[in-house]
Amino acid sequence: MKITYDKKADAANIVFQEGKYHVSEEIGEGVIVDYTKNGKIISIEILDVSKRMPKKSLERVTGAAVVTAKS
């Protein structure tokens, strides 16, 4: 598993396995799950993550410094 944070997009991506996704589904506002052809989860993307997670928790999980997005 690999967790990354894109500061410019303010998005976190949790990758469970490498490969190409077959379909993406927004399962909640700003939460997108990518699936393989066999229905296995490849990754989960969380948009506006700095608004959803405490800054310190996000930094600890991703190892990246986080600048809180302005509303």
C-alpha positions, 0 to 999 in steps of 0.5 A: 500500500502506498499513500501520496498527497498532491498539494496542488490538487489537495488530494490524497491517493491510497494505492492498494495494488498497481495496475490499470483501473477499469471503472471509477466510482464516486462513493461519496462527495469527493471520495473516488474508488478505482476498481479492476475488471474483477471488481477489486479495489486498486485505489481510493482518492480523497479530494479536499483532503485537508478539509476532511483530515486534521493537518497533523494526521495527514502529514504523519500518514503521507510524510508531506507537509500540508498547507491548509486549503482556504475555503 
